[in-house]
Amino acid sequence: MEDAPVALVTGTRKGLGKYLALQFLSRSYRVVGCSRQPAEWSHQGYQHVCADVGDEAQVRGLFKEVRKLGRLDVTVNNAGVASMNHSLLTPVDTVERIMRTNFQGTFLVSKESVKVMRKGKAGRIVNLSTIAVPMVLEGESIYAASKSAVETLTKVMSRELAGFGITVNAIGPTPIETDLIKGVPKDKIDAIIEHLAIKRLGKPEDVWNVLEFLIRPESDYVTGQVIYLGGA
């Protein structure tokens, strides 16, 4: 088990993050997960750290635990927050909260991940974006802007890290039945689904299918890509 690969997944208390962590565990990975609150589940081979990914000191504390495992093979920046509101009605503290978690959190976790991955001369960083970016959805200006920043970060870092054997890619899911969309009116979700080529809500399995491809050793020539699901 000490030689087993290590995956870090952020936002694993429940929902998609929990699902992805369990997929890694079922494939004999050692997994470190984090969220601001304690996890609602446990599993052999899984370690949960309470940490705010937007806080640099807490992220460094998270990586103290990661380093104890001796390696880091995959990082999945899944932690994210959303808010649906008209731009003119969005308070600045909401802007700061969304950017802090979605963009700054992805940056901080990726930066610390590279420090560990470089030692193994290989690694996979996969960031979670959203179809709200290409669909230019009304009411999601700040959320989409934060994920647009994540996509640009993905592309730039992919070039900066290629020489270290580290790939950086992003996945843009459609709405999935998680707490992230719990407060979104049904008519809004229905409108999004109607816009898609494949007219259904996304499933965690859809995300894992792409993620599993991106982290394969054979995918070392795939980097700087943003893959949207559902035909957005």
Secondary structure in CASP SS format (residue, H / E / C, confidence):
PFRMAT SS
TARGET T0000
AUTHOR 0000-0000-0000
METHOD secondary structure of the structure
MODEL  1
M C 1.00
E C 1.00
D C 1.00
A C 1.00
P C 1.00
V E 1.00
A E 1.00
L E 1.00
V E 1.00
T E 1.00
G C 1.00
T C 1.00
R C 1.00
K C 1.00
G H 1.00
L H 1.00
G H 1.00
K H 1.00
Y H 1.00
L H 1.00
A H 1.00
L H 1.00
Q H 1.00
F H 1.00
L H 1.00
S H 1.00
R C 1.00
S C 1.00
Y C 1.00
R E 1.00
V E 1.00
V E 1.00
G E 1.00
C E 1.00
S E 1.00
R C 1.00
Q C 1.00
P C 1.00
A C 1.00
E C 1.00
W C 1.00
S C 1.00
H C 1.00
Q C 1.00
G C 1.00
Y E 1.00
Q E 1.00
H E 1.00
V E 1.00
C E 1.00
A C 1.00
D C 1.00
V C 1.00
G C 1.00
D C 1.00
E H 1.00
A H 1.00
Q H 1.00
V H 1.00
R H 1.00
G H 1.00
L H 1.00
F H 1.00
K H 1.00
E H 1.00
V H 1.00
R H 1.00
K C 1.00
L C 1.00
G C 1.00
R C 1.00
L C 1.00
D C 1.00
V E 1.00
T E 1.00
V E 1.00
N E 1.00
N C 1.00
A C 1.00
G C 1.00
V C 1.00
A C 1.00
S C 1.00
M C 1.00
N C 1.00
H C 1.00
S H 1.00
L H 1.00
L H 1.00
T C 1.00
P C 1.00
V H 1.00
D H 1.00
T H 1.00
V H 1.00
E H 1.00
R H 1.00
I H 1.00
M H 1.00
R H 1.00
T H 1.00
N H 1.00
F H 1.00
Q H 1.00
G H 1.00
T H 1.00
F H 1.00
L H 1.00
V H 1.00
S H 1.00
K H 1.00
E H 1.00
S H 1.00
V H 1.00
K H 1.00
V H 1.00
M H 1.00
R H 1.00
K H 1.00
G H 1.00
K C 1.00
A C 1.00
G E 1.00
R E 1.00
I E 1.00
V E 1.00
N E 1.00
L E 1.00
S C 1.00
T C 1.00
I C 1.00
A H 1.00
V H 1.00
P H 1.00
M H 1.00
V C 1.00
L C 1.00
E C 1.00
G C 1.00
E C 1.00
S H 1.00
I H 1.00
Y H 1.00
A H 1.00
A H 1.00
S H 1.00
K H 1.00
S H 1.00
A H 1.00
V H 1.00
E H 1.00
T H 1.00
L H 1.00
T H 1.00
K H 1.00
V H 1.00
M H 1.00
S H 1.00
R H 1.00
E H 1.00
L H 1.00
A H 1.00
G H 1.00
F H 1.00
G C 1.00
I E 1.00
T E 1.00
V E 1.00
N E 1.00
A E 1.00
I E 1.00
G E 1.00
P C 1.00
T C 1.00
P C 1.00
I E 1.00
E C 1.00
T C 1.00
D H 1.00
L H 1.00
I H 1.00
K C 1.00
G C 1.00
V C 1.00
P C 1.00
K H 1.00
D H 1.00
K H 1.00
I H 1.00
D H 1.00
A H 1.00
I H 1.00
I H 1.00
E H 1.00
H H 1.00
L C 1.00
A C 1.00
I C 1.00
K C 1.00
R C 1.00
L C 1.00
G E 1.00
K C 1.00
P H 1.00
E H 1.00
D H 1.00
V H 1.00
W H 1.00
N H 1.00
V H 1.00
L H 1.00
E H 1.00
F H 1.00
L H 1.00
I H 1.00
R C 1.00
P H 1.00
E H 1.00
S H 1.00
D C 1.00
Y C 1.00
V C 1.00
T C 1.00
G C 1.00
Q C 1.00
V E 1.00
I E 1.00
Y E 1.00
L C 1.00
G C 1.00
G C 1.00
A C 1.00
END
